[in-house]
Amino acid sequence: MQAATSEEYGVLSENPDAILLALDYRAYFPDFALFDQDADNVLDQALARLRGLISAFQAEGSAALLVQTIVAPPERIFGSFDRRQPGTPAWLAARFNERLQTEILQPGISLVDVEALATQVGVAAWYDRSQYMTARLPYAAEYVPLYADHVVRVIAAIRGKGRKVLVLDLDNTLWGGVIGDDGMEGIRLGSGDPVGEAFLDVQRAALALTRRGILLAVCSKNEEAVAMKAIREHPEMLLREKDFAAFQINWADKASNLRILSERLSLGLDSFVFLDDNPFERDQVRKFTPMVLAPELPSDPAAYARILTIGGFFETVAFSAEDRMRSELYAVDRRRQSLAAQSLDLGEYLRSLQMEATFSTGSQHGWSRFTQLINKSNQFNLTTRRYTETEIMAAASDPSILTMQVRLSDQFGDNGMISALICKPAEGDWIIDTWVMSCRVLGREVERAVLNRLVEEGRAAGIRRLIGIYRKTERNGLVAGHYAKLGFERIATEDGERWALDLAEYSLRDVPMLVKCENDGG
């Protein structure tokens, strides 16, 4: 089979950010009677064709590639036996999609699960044979908005634009009834009651989201003591106090409370999803905090969990160890803050944390999280440049470019990867192209430890100066004075502010943490 060449695809001349390979079952398996052929060979040829297509695009650019699953037509030759008979549409589609995920997907290639979309709406409805025969539409025209929305959400996830926080109302959202009026015994929650089971489903869905890295918060008009008693003590509650990163329970308007939650969590409102049964509250939130996504809810709470889980609000293209730990990390942060409140001396407090910073400039792992950190960080982000995982991997393999991963642990636990840096050479200097850090570790002198390490790496590489760039955005005012505080001198205004640090003149500073370095590629 002859491999495809990049010249065949004029789209490359436009230097795209992302390329969608919109696969269709009929293009790969046009014959319904493939069951009387060598089905494995037919499948191998189809996958080889896809690999050639992918290679052609990868050879010429660093655009993110999106590859979609294929959908078997609804017709069945053998009925229920189709899935077991090699070569039938159901058999071919299932194995093609399985091998697509296990053999072809790699860093820089993301999946668009069209098969799941078709299943949600019904495969027979998804395939409109009349429209296909008339205009070669691969699926019914009425589902174009659904399809486009799904593709855009995957692209947004690649660029770090996915939602990170689920904010929940309480009354008639997490349980049925009004806790202040009905009391803990009167609210409806739990099995044996169809309304109570609906709200139990909402809690199950929310709990599952926390386990994949979505933060939970509460924003409710209630008496705090009464509401917290239900969260802590109601026997049917699945979500408990430890599962939430923050609470705003008072009688203030919810838009104001959402702003407070945003500040408390150090996350932008554009990362929030707000679930509330009350149409007035949803409307107010949309008007006064339009960055928050407040999905419309029907009157029947049985639909809430489904809307929450199939709405695509929390689309992602990766799942890291840090994602799995995120809710726990925020809970641990509350314990750190409690310790800080008990200490009168900041230096004493920082030393008491028993911090350990690990720097890696030759790691073979962690690039998915590295990419995620760069693309999702907005506040502690000096340049807000965004990169695909393919571009990050290319930089990591370039010996002239420094890519640094920083991890932090302390007496309360492991914070995971909390900072990512990319330094590029320029006439004997290093340009700090990217420096991002999790806001959760602000105030612990991690920035100084990172600079120490950058200086040591730069001296070893014969670098003369570090050149820092600050490109102002609406969100990164937090780091406007970052380089000045670290001792850099302003040298120009070009591509944003530029700051320089002479490595020969810089003296390494003491930091309140143990520093470890991993530069062996392990």
SULBEL-V290797 format. One line per field, one symbol per residue. phi: phi as a letter, one per 30 degrees, with the letter a starting at -180 (. if undefined). psi: psi as a letter, one per 40 degrees, with the letter a starting at -180 (. if undefined). A space follows every 50 residues. Layout:
# SULBEL-V290797
phi=???
psi=???
This chain:
# SULBEL-V290797
phi=.dddcdddcdedddhddbbccddbeddcbdcdcddccddddddddddddd dddddddddcacddccbcdccddddbdciddedccejdedddddddddde dcccdaejccccddedddddcjdddddcddddddbhddaeedceeddddd dddddddedicddbbcccdcdibcbdjcddcdiddcdcakdjbedddddd dedddddddddcjddcbcbbdadeddddddddbddcdddceddcdabbca cdddddddddddddchbdddcccccbdddddddddddcbddddcddbddd ddceddedccdidcebcabcddedceddddddedddddddddcccddddd dddhdbcccbcbdcbidddedddddcdbdcbdbhdcbddddddddddddd cccbcbcbbadckcdidcabbbccdahiccdddbbbadddcdicideddd deddddddddciddbccccccdbdcceececeddddjdcdcacahjdcbb bdddcdcdcdbdadcbbbccic
psi=hhiiiddegeddeefidihhggihddddgehefeeeagdddddddddddd dddddddddeieihhhhiiihiieihdebeedeehheidddddddddddd ddddhihehihhgdddddddehddddhgddddddefheihdeeddddddd ddddddddefeiiehhhhicheddihihdddeideeihhiiehddddddd ddddddddddeeehiiihhihihdddddddddehdehdhideehdihgha eiidddddddddddefiideeihhhhehdddddddddegedhhgihiidh eeeddddddeeedfiieihiddddeddddddddddddddddehehddddd deefihhhhhefieiedddddddddehddghdefiiiiddddddddehee hhhhhhihiaeeaheaheihihhiigfeihhgdhhiihedeieefddddd ddddddddddefhdihhihhhhieefddfdeddddeeihhdighfaihii hhddehhiiiifihhihgfee.
